[in-house]
């Protein structure tokens, strides 16, 4: 087995609008708190190859993902975003950050630079370790439901190479929103996790888990733009990142076999069938809750677009979930801000607590809320569909996805074992 690492800077120019935190904020980048990067890990085992790519962005567009895949040819790719809210928008989400076309045009080439560097850096793997730790609960909470689950686990891999710098792959789960409504470009806490690990003399890549319902606890505080709060957020960000890095460095380690398999799992996502009247009523209720607000404007725009293309609306969406089985452990990426419960179902079905279920993969399609969140009519279940310009998903789809992934992987594992025999 061989492994390589590469990275390329993707920091946007100052003046570009930053994505997240509400509607039509015109939050322009004034400073660079820390640069943004695309990082890539390349793995090869005989004729089997895979690239794992992480971008310091909120999310990616289909056009960027397709350009990257075309640029690496037949090499399977797992590409995710860390979901920072102090970076640029790549795909337009209504009211949450204008897309700078000139910057986006350069992005595939920058990401491919990291991929090519990783492939050229490939060196023989001496030892592949699976890592499993746990951060302190004080840093994250379930923002969708007080009694909702929180995944405190830190998962990853440590790759020792012959004559090369070690590579650390680390994953935890939280919205990257420690900096609040800052106008400073930043990779938020994931960037700090990588920086802290790199001080130990390694290459590092951070992969964000399913964080649709998970926030850092500092988000419970006010969002006032004061010097005191900015300092408190900076301190919290560092402490949270240090907890993740420490959990990784001190976590349980298991030497894994030098093996890898890749596959893509198909899934047919069911969307909510709606009538024209239901579209109008939904937007009307949003406007009535907060007349004249940005949220009401976003709902009106959503309704107008849904009505315009009503005859071509489809209530099923076909997606493909990339999977890497590395040393017997699962890494997979969902194209959603998925909820914690999805990862729980996958890991329970596989009987594999170490399985890495990542969010914000490829083109991010929006939230994938659980049945209870949909019943509450919460933000992820309804309002977020307006800014993503999508139909709501059917109740139970998040749970069904987790269960079907686990079943499909079980069948794949059996096939791999039969082939090995």
HELIX and SHEET records of a PDB file:
HELIX    1   1 UNK A   62  UNK A   71  1                                  10    
HELIX    2   2 UNK A  101  UNK A  120  1                                  20    
HELIX    3   3 UNK A  137  UNK A  139  5                                   3    
HELIX    4   4 UNK A  188  UNK A  198  1                                  11    
HELIX    5   5 UNK A  217  UNK A  220  5                                   4    
HELIX    6   6 UNK A  227  UNK A  250  1                                  24    
HELIX    7   7 UNK A  276  UNK A  289  1                                  14    
HELIX    8   8 UNK A  294  UNK A  308  1                                  15    
HELIX    9   9 UNK A  310  UNK A  312  5                                   3    
HELIX   10  10 UNK A  340  UNK A  350  1                                  11    
HELIX   11  11 UNK A  371  UNK A  376  1                                   6    
HELIX   12  12 UNK A  383  UNK A  388  1                                   6    
HELIX   13  13 UNK A  397  UNK A  420  1                                  24    
SHEET    1   A 8 UNK A  76  UNK A  81  0                                        
SHEET    2   A 8 UNK A  48  UNK A  55  1                                        
SHEET    3   A 8 UNK A  37  UNK A  45 -1                                        
SHEET    4   A 8 UNK A   2  UNK A   9 -1                                        
SHEET    5   A 8 UNK A 123  UNK A 134 -1                                        
SHEET    6   A 8 UNK A 153  UNK A 161 -1                                        
SHEET    7   A 8 UNK A 167  UNK A 172 -1                                        
SHEET    8   A 8 UNK A 203  UNK A 208  1                                        
SHEET    1   B 6 UNK A  76  UNK A  81  0                                        
SHEET    2   B 6 UNK A  48  UNK A  55  1                                        
SHEET    3   B 6 UNK A  37  UNK A  45 -1                                        
SHEET    4   B 6 UNK A   2  UNK A   9 -1                                        
SHEET    5   B 6 UNK A 123  UNK A 134 -1                                        
SHEET    6   B 6 UNK A 252  UNK A 256 -1                                        
SHEET    1   C 2 UNK A  31  UNK A  32  0                                        
SHEET    2   C 2 UNK A 184  UNK A 185  1                                        
SHEET    1   D 2 UNK A 140  UNK A 142  0                                        
SHEET    2   D 2 UNK A 214  UNK A 216 -1                                        
SHEET    1   E 4 UNK A 260  UNK A 270  0                                        
SHEET    2   E 4 UNK A 316  UNK A 326 -1                                        
SHEET    3   E 4 UNK A 329  UNK A 333 -1                                        
SHEET    4   E 4 UNK A 356  UNK A 358  1                                        
SHEET    1   F 2 UNK A 337  UNK A 338  0                                        
SHEET    2   F 2 UNK A 367  UNK A 368  1                                        
END                                                                             
